[in-house]
Amino acid sequence: MKPASTSTDPSVDAANFRHVVGHLASGVTVVTTEADGKRHGMTASSVTSLSLDPPMMLACINNAVPTAQAVSMSRRYVVNVLGEDQGELAKQFGIASSDKFRGVALHIGALGLPLLSDALAHIECEVVESVAGGTHTIFLGRVVSATAGQGQPLTYFRGGFGRFEFARDDEVYGRARELVLSRVYPADHALPLEELATQLDVDQAAAFYALTRLSSDGLVRRDPDRGYVIAPLDVRTSDETFDARLAIELGVITLSMHRVTDDEVAELRRRFDTMAALLVGERFVDFHGYLDANYAFHEHLVSLARNPLLTSTFGRLSIKSVMTRSFGSTPETSQKFVKVQGRLMEAFERRDARAARQAAIDYCELAKKRVREILVFTGGRL
């Protein structure tokens, strides 16, 4: 089957990505990759689009499956969206076998990985982040190529075959997120797919998309026995997270201050200004935007050490999850957070390591204090 449309990075735009991922629906895919010269593949339904700009995909894979280890090694994967007449192909890749690719027509894609030639659509991704979630690993992939043909998707859900409704699903995710942040569900509450769909008055496909996004946010976790569970946040968890960030940043300041370039400091200033503009007075202008900008500011600070291992470690701290649970509980916060990070910014501009270290310590203490203030109203848990 010749694809009807093709797009390859950097020309993957939102409109084409919307069209291609529309074939995903709530359906069945085969994730393929290659590591150490061996091809791997598995049938997967825990695959969804994450964002349009930039185009991002999310694939959640059980760590017990060899494909999970292969994706971790290769840092690349392909989402092959199956058509409605490919049920047997789904079964073939869903059963353990020494040769899952037997009799399957293949071609090599932009990343050098095997693509199932007869699949309805192909989405090739480079892993930019991986998140451990209980027995699974969530792979966040940057889309580098997307192609789609004609036809209907194979699906696990009843009610026909539909296109992926981005606006609707994002709205459902937003409502589900508010339920969690407003503590409608208590910490450690098991949240079945059917229960969330009923609560939000949506179909299970939209509820599943919401749960997947919430899992990526760290607001829910996947329990092997209970399914999706509301992730608790307590003082110990938040303190350990913020202290870990502080330890990394203190090390970065010591390593980088004497060699940081003007261009690197200018980029740090740009990210700080973006973040500061989203907190006016005592209120967030855009909390999600502020959270992303805050993370980007500190991520760039850590990158000044020019040590990929430090940057990777920082990315695994679940900082966004802790901040979402604490800072995102109310629209109000304090300008003190921007002011102390402003001191950190100015210290880098002056190349003043001592002042930078003190600002980092003060910011950490403010963040931990904020969580304690919120937990006072929740009986010690969010």
Residue pairs with C-beta under 8 A, 6 or more apart in sequence:
1 117
1 118
1 149
2 149
3 122
3 147
3 148
3 149
4 148
4 149
4 150
5 16
5 19
5 20
5 147
5 148
6 145
6 146
6 147
7 13
7 16
7 17
7 20
7 145
7 146
7 147
8 110
8 144
8 145
9 110
9 142
9 143
9 144
9 145
12 55
12 143
12 144
12 145
12 146
14 52
14 53
14 55
16 146
17 49
17 52
17 55
17 143
17 146
18 52
18 166
19 148
20 121
20 123
20 146
20 147
20 148
21 49
21 57
21 123
21 146
21 164
22 148
22 163
22 164
23 81
23 120
23 121
23 148
23 153
23 163
23 164
24 47
24 48
24 49
24 79
24 81
24 121
24 153
24 164
25 153
25 155
25 161
25 162
25 163
25 164
25 205
26 45
26 155
26 156
26 157
26 204
26 205
26 208
26 209
27 45
27 81
27 82
27 153
27 154
27 155
27 156
27 157
27 161
28 43
28 44
28 45
28 81
28 82
28 86
28 90
28 153
28 154
28 155
28 156
29 43
29 44
29 45
29 47
29 79
29 80
29 81
29 82
30 41
30 42
30 43
30 44
30 80
30 82
30 89
30 90
30 93
30 116
30 119
31 41
31 42
31 44
31 47
31 59
31 61
31 67
31 71
31 77
31 78
31 79
31 80
32 39
32 40
32 41
32 67
32 77
32 78
32 80
32 113
32 114
32 115
32 116
33 39
33 40
33 41
33 67
33 70
33 71
33 74
33 76
33 77
33 78
33 113
34 40
34 70
34 74
34 76
34 112
34 113
34 114
35 69
35 70
35 71
35 73
35 74
36 73
38 70
39 101
39 114
40 66
40 67
40 70
40 71
41 67
41 93
41 100
41 101
41 114
42 61
42 65
42 67
42 93
42 94
42 100
43 90
43 91
43 93
43 94
44 59
44 60
44 61
45 156
46 59
46 60
46 61
46 136
46 212
47 57
47 58
47 59
47 60
47 79
48 57
48 58
48 208
48 209
48 212
48 213
49 56
49 57
49 58
49 164
49 166
50 56
50 57
50 58
50 140
50 213
50 216
52 166
54 142
54 143
55 142
55 143
55 146
56 128
56 140
56 141
56 142
56 143
57 79
57 123
57 125
57 140
57 141
57 143
58 138
58 139
58 140
58 141
58 212
58 216
59 71
59 77
59 79
59 125
59 138
59 139
59 141
60 133
60 136
60 137
60 138
60 139
60 212
60 215
60 222
61 67
61 68
61 71
61 136
61 137
61 139
62 68
62 135
62 136
63 69
63 135
63 136
63 137
64 135
68 136
68 137
71 77
71 127
71 137
71 139
72 130
72 137
74 113
75 126
75 127
76 111
76 112
76 113
76 124
76 125
76 126
76 127
77 113
77 124
77 125
77 127
77 139
77 141
78 109
78 111
78 113
78 114
78 115
78 122
78 123
78 124
78 125
79 121
79 122
79 123
79 125
80 115
80 116
80 119
80 121
80 122
81 119
81 120
81 121
81 122
81 123
81 148
81 153
82 89
82 90
82 116
82 119
82 120
82 153
82 154
83 118
83 119
83 120
83 151
83 152
83 153
83 154
84 151
84 152
84 153
84 154
84 155
84 161
85 154
86 118
86 119
86 120
86 154
87 154
89 104
89 116
89 118
90 154
92 100
92 102
92 104
93 100
101 114
104 116
104 117
105 116
105 117
105 118
106 114
106 115
106 116
106 117
107 114
107 115
107 117
108 114
108 115
109 115
109 122
109 124
109 145
110 124
110 144
110 145
111 124
111 126
111 144
111 145
113 124
115 122
115 124
116 122
120 148
120 149
120 151
120 152
120 153
120 154
121 146
121 147
121 148
121 149
122 145
122 146
122 147
122 148
123 143
123 145
123 146
124 143
124 144
124 145
124 146
125 139
125 141
125 142
125 143
125 144
126 141
126 142
126 144
127 139
127 140
127 141
128 140
128 141
128 142
129 139
129 140
129 315
130 137
130 138
130 139
130 140
131 137
131 138
131 140
131 216
131 218
131 316
132 138
132 316
133 215
133 221
133 222
134 221
134 222
134 223
134 224
135 222
135 224
136 222
138 215
138 216
140 216
152 161
153 161
155 161
157 203
157 204
157 205
159 203
162 205
165 206
168 206
169 206
169 209
169 210
172 200
172 202
172 206
172 207
172 209
172 210
173 209
173 210
173 213
173 214
175 200
175 210
176 196
176 200
176 207
176 210
176 211
176 213
176 214
177 210
177 213
177 214
177 217
177 219
179 185
179 199
179 200
180 214
180 219
180 220
180 230
181 219
181 324
181 325
181 328
181 329
182 329
183 378
183 382
185 191
185 230
186 230
186 381
187 230
187 231
187 232
187 233
187 381
187 382
188 229
188 230
188 232
189 229
189 230
190 223
190 226
190 227
190 228
190 229
191 211
191 220
191 227
191 228
191 229
191 230
192 227
192 228
193 204
193 207
193 208
193 211
193 227
193 228
194 204
196 207
196 210
196 211
197 203
197 204
197 206
197 207
200 206
200 207
200 210
211 220
211 228
214 220
214 228
215 221
215 222
215 228
217 320
217 321
217 324
218 231
218 318
218 320
218 321
218 322
218 324
218 325
219 230
219 231
219 321
219 324
219 325
220 228
220 229
220 230
220 231
221 228
221 229
221 231
222 228
222 229
223 229
231 321
232 381
232 382
233 321
233 322
233 325
233 326
233 371
233 375
233 381
233 382
234 375
234 380
234 381
234 382
235 371
235 372
235 375
235 380
237 322
238 322
238 326
238 367
238 368
238 371
239 368
239 371
241 317
241 318
241 319
241 322
242 322
242 364
242 367
242 368
243 364
244 317
245 298
245 314
245 317
245 319
245 364
246 360
246 361
246 364
248 302
248 310
248 313
248 314
249 298
249 301
249 302
249 360
250 357
250 360
250 361
251 305
251 310
252 301
252 302
252 304
252 305
252 310
253 353
253 356
253 357
253 360
254 353
254 357
255 305
255 307
256 304
256 305
256 306
257 348
257 351
257 352
257 353
257 356
258 351
258 353
260 304
260 348
260 351
264 300
264 304
265 348
265 349
267 300
268 297
268 300
268 301
268 304
268 345
268 348
269 345
269 349
271 293
271 296
271 297
271 300
272 297
272 341
272 342
272 345
274 293
274 296
274 297
275 290
275 293
275 294
275 296
275 297
275 338
275 341
276 338
276 341
276 342
277 285
278 284
278 285
278 286
278 289
278 290
278 293
279 285
279 290
279 333
279 335
279 337
279 338
281 335
282 332
282 333
282 334
282 335
283 331
283 332
283 333
284 290
284 331
284 332
284 333
287 327
287 328
287 331
291 320
291 323
291 324
291 327
291 328
294 323
295 319
295 320
297 341
298 314
298 319
299 311
299 314
299 315
301 344
301 348
302 310
302 311
302 314
303 311
305 311
322 371
323 367
325 382
326 367
326 370
326 371
326 374
326 382
327 333
327 370
329 374
329 382
330 374
333 370
334 366
334 370
336 366
337 363
337 366
337 367
337 370
340 359
340 362
340 363
340 366
341 359
341 363
343 355
343 358
343 359
343 362
344 356
344 359
344 360
344 363
346 355
347 353
347 355
347 356
347 359
348 356
374 382
375 381
375 382
